[in-house]
Amino acid sequence: MAGRVMARHRVKNHWFVSVEMPKGRKMHTFARQTKTFPTEAEAKQFAKEILSDGTNIIAGTLLSAHQPTPRRIISGWDLRSWIEDV
């Protein structure tokens, strides 16, 4: 179909925050609950609220074939500085 212009598929920058949740009464048995966000600011806000509870958190970007940048994972002490970097 000559002359037709295809629309580019735009992928938003998707972020996730994964929180470790105790599972049952056994020690060392954990499950994770993961929530996704369309922006880094929203992910930071959620992580900041959860971090005050002292739970184990991992945050980062979701892997997408359309993103030119590599996947980013934030955990440990890096998480605190990532949250404060506004």
C-alpha positions in Angstrom: 0.0 0.0 0.0 2.0 2.9 -1.3 1.8 6.2 0.4 0.6 4.8 3.7 2.5 5.9 6.8 2.7 3.5 9.6 2.3 4.8 13.1 5.2 4.1 15.4 4.5 2.0 18.4 5.6 4.1 21.4 6.4 2.2 24.6 6.2 4.2 27.8 9.0 3.8 30.3 7.5 1.1 32.6 8.9 0.7 36.1 8.3 -2.0 38.7 8.6 -2.3 42.5 8.8 -5.8 44.0 8.2 -6.2 47.7 9.1 -9.3 49.7 6.1 -10.6 51.6 6.3 -13.2 54.4 4.4 -16.4 53.4 2.8 -18.5 56.0 4.4 -19.2 59.4 7.6 -20.9 58.2 10.8 -18.8 58.4 12.8 -18.2 55.2 9.7 -18.8 53.0 8.9 -15.6 51.1 6.7 -14.6 48.2 7.0 -11.3 46.2 4.3 -8.9 45.3 5.2 -6.8 42.2 3.4 -3.6 41.1 4.1 -1.7 37.9 4.1 2.0 37.2 4.1 4.1 34.0 6.7 6.6 35.4 9.8 6.5 37.6 8.4 9.1 39.9 5.3 7.0 40.7 7.5 4.0 41.4 9.8 6.0 43.7 6.8 7.3 45.6 5.4 3.8 46.1 8.9 2.4 47.1 9.3 5.3 49.6 6.0 4.5 51.3 6.9 0.8 51.5 10.5 1.2 52.5 9.5 2.8 55.8 8.0 -0.6 56.8 11.5 -2.1 56.6 10.6 -4.7 54.0 12.9 -6.0 51.3 12.3 -4.1 48.0 13.7 -4.3 44.5 12.8 -1.7 41.8 13.7 -1.3 38.2 12.6 -1.0 34.6 10.7 -3.6 32.8 12.5 -5.2 29.9 11.1 -4.3 26.5 12.3 -5.0 22.9 11.4 -1.4 22.1 13.5 0.2 24.7 17.0 1.3 23.5 18.4 1.4 27.1 19.3 -1.7 29.1 17.2 -3.0 32.0 17.9 -1.2 35.3 17.6 -3.0 38.7 17.9 -1.0 41.9 18.2 -2.8 45.3 20.0 -2.6 48.7 21.6 0.7 49.6 21.2 2.0 46.0 17.4 2.0 46.6 17.6 4.7 49.2 19.7 7.0 47.1 17.4 6.3 44.1 14.3 7.3 46.1 16.0 10.5 47.3 17.1 11.5 43.8 14.1 13.5 42.6 
